Amino acid sequence: MSALSTKKPPRKSPKDDKERYYLLPGQGGSSYRRKQRFILKSSIVVGVIVSGIFALVMYLVYRPPH
């Protein structure tokens, strides 16, 4: 009858839970924060460049004719 028991197996210790979620390299810790900083800096730079191009186009389109 023990094979048909409905008891759940004992859980692993809490230290094993942390390792369970980070399955691949770069998904946690300092490398994850470094990746997030790189993405933030890249998005700011791209945003500034795109807004500058957009401002230049608007300036060229809406300036008064000579």
NUBA-993128 format. One line per field, with one value per residue (C-alpha): x, y, z; chain. Coordinates in pm, 1 decimal. Layout:
c1 <- (X	...)
c2 <- (Y	...)
c3 <- (Z	...)
cadena <- (A	...)
//
This chain:
c1 <- (0.0	295.5	333.3	-20.1	33.1	-82.0	188.1	403.3	780.5	976.1	1067.5	1424.5	1592.3	1540.7	1895.0	1801.4	1509.9	1746.8	1937.1	1617.6	1522.2	1858.9	1892.1	2110.8	2411.0	2320.7	1981.2	2076.3	2337.0	2590.8	2584.1	2208.5	2251.1	2534.5	2312.5	2027.4	2261.9	2385.4	2029.6	1935.5	2238.7	2184.6	1818.3	1901.8	2164.9	1933.0	1651.8	1871.7	1989.4	1637.7	1496.2	1781.7	1711.7	1340.6	1410.0	1636.5	1372.7	1106.6	1338.9	1412.5	1045.7	896.6	1159.3	1044.3	1145.0	1419.7)
c2 <- (0.0	238.5	263.7	405.3	660.5	1016.5	1178.6	1430.3	1379.4	1611.2	1950.4	2048.2	2302.2	2675.5	2711.4	2477.4	2703.2	2981.4	2752.1	2617.2	2946.4	3035.7	2765.3	2942.4	3174.3	3542.2	3496.7	3628.3	3791.2	4046.8	3939.6	4004.4	4351.7	4426.0	4315.5	4536.2	4838.5	4777.5	4758.7	5079.3	5270.4	5143.4	5241.6	5591.9	5640.9	5511.8	5734.6	6044.3	5965.3	5895.8	6210.1	6415.6	6279.9	6345.1	6703.1	6762.2	6632.3	6851.9	7154.0	7094.2	7039.8	7331.8	7603.3	7905.3	7911.6	8152.8)
c3 <- (0.0	41.6	-338.0	-361.0	-86.5	-157.4	53.9	-127.3	-132.8	99.7	-48.7	-116.9	105.5	24.5	-108.5	-394.4	-495.0	-604.0	-835.7	-985.2	-1154.2	-1308.3	-1567.7	-1823.0	-1788.7	-1776.1	-1612.2	-1271.7	-1055.7	-1169.4	-1533.1	-1545.3	-1396.2	-1641.2	-1929.4	-1804.9	-1776.0	-2131.3	-2262.1	-2077.5	-2206.5	-2561.3	-2559.8	-2434.7	-2706.2	-2979.0	-2848.1	-2859.1	-3213.7	-3343.8	-3181.9	-3329.1	-3677.6	-3632.9	-3516.5	-3818.0	-4058.8	-3898.0	-3917.8	-4285.3	-4374.3	-4181.9	-4228.0	-4424.9	-4792.7	-4897.5)
cadena <- (A	A	A	A	A	A	A	A	A	A	A	A	A	A	A	A	A	A	A	A	A	A	A	A	A	A	A	A	A	A	A	A	A	A	A	A	A	A	A	A	A	A	A	A	A	A	A	A	A	A	A	A	A	A	A	A	A	A	A	A	A	A	A	A	A	A)
//
